[in-house]
Amino acid sequence: MNNSISGEFLLFSLKLILNENYYFLFFLILFYSFSEDNTSVPDDWPEENNFSEEILFSEYVEGTSFNKTLEMVNLTGKIYKPGS
């Protein structure tokens, strides 16, 4: 679980505890949230540089009148300046 989901779940459980007496559930969730998942990356893990070769136009939005937007995503790993 990532931190935001875990935090929301813990907050929801805390609200349950305050409304009713679910002490066992609270301590079980507290114990689970502080346990180690052992999800660390090994030290000899190879570094990857798999970048895309092109710029991606990910979204096009038409607003009112002449308002239009293009969203571009640069996954190449290179720095592009406008007009280059």
C-alpha atoms as one frame of an Amber mdcrd trajectory, in Angstrom:
protein
   0.000   0.000   0.000   1.268   3.464  -0.683   1.333   6.055   2.095  -1.806
   7.976   1.098  -3.992   4.866   0.882  -2.548   3.526   4.117  -3.124   6.875
   5.839  -6.715   7.109   4.603  -7.382   3.552   5.769  -5.898   4.313   9.189
  -7.985   7.501   9.472 -11.144   5.593   8.506 -10.348   2.931  11.106  -9.716
   5.585  13.740 -13.158   7.070  13.023 -14.676   3.614  13.512 -12.892   3.268
  16.836 -14.142   6.621  18.055 -17.717   5.727  17.111 -17.643   2.183  18.515
 -15.285   0.053  20.572 -13.179  -1.747  17.953  -9.910  -1.778  19.891  -8.745
  -5.106  18.458  -9.211  -3.820  14.900  -7.302  -0.634  15.745  -4.306  -2.509
  17.165  -4.317  -4.955  14.251  -4.244  -2.088  11.737  -1.597  -0.266  13.758
   0.559  -3.399  13.878   0.150  -3.971  10.120   1.012  -0.362   9.242   4.339
  -0.520  11.128   5.391  -3.945   9.847   8.176  -4.262   7.264   7.218  -5.299
   3.737  10.789  -6.037   2.610  10.187  -4.344  -0.745  13.607  -2.745  -1.054
  15.579  -2.947  -4.300  18.785  -5.023  -4.152  22.109  -3.160  -4.350  23.190
  -4.999  -7.513  19.990  -4.117  -9.403  20.907  -2.911 -12.944  20.147   0.702
 -13.738  17.766   1.094 -16.675  17.743   3.968 -19.133  14.876   2.928 -21.374
  13.687   6.286 -22.606  11.278   6.889 -25.442  12.653   8.237 -28.714   9.834
  10.705 -29.372   7.712  13.367 -27.705   4.133  12.305 -27.061   1.070  14.525
 -27.461  -0.981  13.131 -24.620  -4.040  15.373 -24.535  -5.939  17.836 -26.710
  -8.574  20.101 -25.143 -10.946  22.481 -26.898 -12.247  25.279 -24.720 -14.640
  28.073 -25.498 -13.993  30.396 -28.444 -10.375  29.997 -29.659  -8.994  28.408
 -26.467  -7.264  25.150 -27.316  -4.585  23.204 -25.463  -2.057  20.512 -26.360
  -0.357  18.581 -23.576   3.047  17.224 -24.553   4.983  14.613 -22.585   8.754
  14.364 -22.943   9.869  10.822 -22.078  13.118  11.025 -24.042  15.379  12.052
 -21.178  16.593  15.023 -23.249  15.900  18.702 -22.622  13.937  20.430 -25.372
  13.582  24.195 -25.600  10.597  25.790 -27.357  11.469  26.581 -30.961  14.349
  24.118 -31.258
